[in-house]
Amino acid sequence: MTPDSVVEIVRQALLVTFWLGAPLLAVGFAASVAISLVQIATSMQDSAFSTIPRLVVFLLALLLLLPWMLQKSMAYAVALLGDLGRYAR
């Protein structure tokens, strides 16, 4: 296996990791901004009010995105393991 192929495998792994994590991070960021704006508008600084809705939104996004995330990670694993003979050289 050449150094170029190792770099390509690592690059693909990092890209898949980025694309799997980015939607959840975006949803969490949007929920945090919305909840912070509501807290600023209402002058409510309760920590439970900020934590619980963020967790609920994040879990709902995770449940909705889980099939897509599994499909992407399975496609990456199949592609990586399918070329195992090529990497053994």
LINLINLIN-V943529 format. One record per run of one state. SS is the DSSP state (~ for helix, > for strand, _ for the rest). FROM is the first residue (numbers start at 0). TO is the last residue. If there is no record, write none. Layout:
{{SS/FROM/TO} {SS/FROM/TO}}
This chain:
{{_/0/1} {~/2/41} {_/42/45} {~/46/81} {_/82/82} {~/83/87} {_/88/88}}
